């Protein structure tokens, strides 16, 4: 068998993270320039069915059997192999490499699963359809995050901008203009599972207050998706900044995020907010193309660890 390589993109949530867990819509886009790559190679001369995992960024160089059952990679492989209904497990090496950091709000757990499912199924000659890959990734998201909405795996699997509402069909969005974004890493790693659990506890203690904010976030998604469709950068930027205010009210921001978001706005960003689980990880700013260099420098001066730029092309 030849070596097979597959990849999956990162994701960016423009509006609606956390509220999407409670039935509100969210607007997300693929972060296509940042990817996790999975490569499967034959393991010649090894015992039949041996799968070796090599993922230096995760500190792994070990047989599949030595991973714990609740390990993300073990789950992704097991679920993928079950879906393939193989009579014999392949003998191979699985290598994983990411161009973006883990545990930073960019969808790394879903991207790892999707890259693995695509690579291993192609390696055995039976590529899984996108719907099945998406379902496998959602199962691993449940393992990693407890109560995921399903937005991460969906936007990464389909790699298209979309409005996602839990339990409803996905609405793909066709941008009416080109939108430019800067993404900055605070350098603070935070578990999405932890922030989801913290908000759930906060909601138990203050249900009316939290639900009111969640509804306001959901309403912004309608505003933002219409702005994306019509190519209205200003309206989308305002919605993003408003969304950040509500996320801050829910305790999901952090001093590092607040600093970068405020600096981006001071430097001319049209809108800025955290993206992902919050309390660390990344922020995202919507910018005019002419202002990219200025805002990048402002974010670096404010302590951003890594800066990315990306754009969403007009449909």
Phi, psi and omega in degrees: 000140178283163172295142179234131177238134175225162181216167176217144184277167168281179178223157176230127175265119180278323182208138166103003179300150184073311177298330181297333177295333185254028171091000176275158178284163174217150180248123183225154178228153174287144174256075197291335181285342180252125191218155168252130182250133175243126179240131179246128182235144175299144178250087186290136174081008180259162178304142182302134177087001179284127174241120180256133181256124175236111180218084186304324182292342177253004179070032184245134167205085192204154173293152179305320184298337183271355175278147177292156183298332182267010175289137183302312182294320177299316179296316181298317178293314182300313181294322179294316180294323176298318180296329181281343178053048181283146175278338179217133181289141179291155176257112191198170171250132175250117178252137182232131177220138180240141175269357179228158186287152176278161176054048184223015175085011183254009175086030186297323182293318177293320181294321177301311182299314183294318177298319179295313181300319179293317184290312185290324180289324176291324180299321181270005174085016180224071181305131181281142177293158185301325181297321181286321175300317179298319180295319178298316181296323179296322179297320178288329176296324177297321177296315188279326190242358174081295182225066182285156177280328187104359183290321183299306182297327183289311181293327179286318180297317183270339179051051177217150175297141183203158168257126184241129172231125184303126178088001181236158178300147179290141175250111177282143186244132179257108184300136180274356178204174174273132181245134181251135182229148168244134179241130183233139181265125176288339185086357180263119178272137180215137180284127175298323179302321181292315181291325176297317180293321179295318178293322178300318178293318178299321180292324176298322183280329183223065189300315183293316181296312183293316181297327178296317179292319179300319179296320179297321177297316179300321179295327179294332181295322176298317178298314183292320180292323176294322177295320179296316180297321184271353181080025183267093181298321183296313181295320179294318179299317178297319179297320179297315180294319176299318179301319179299321178300320179289321178295322176297318179299329179275001178080023186258358176269194179199162178304321181294317177295315181301318180298311182293319180296314180296320179295321178298317180293318178298327183275359175115008178298146177283340180180151181205149182195170169288160175224125182106213187289332179087185184058024183148198179075224189247155167244161180227139179234134173270128188224157167285144183304322183293340184262002188303309184298318181297315183288323175303312182295321178298321180290320177296318179295332181274359175109007177300135183279322179216143179240135173237152169236148178207162177218153177251116186284148174300136182294000000 
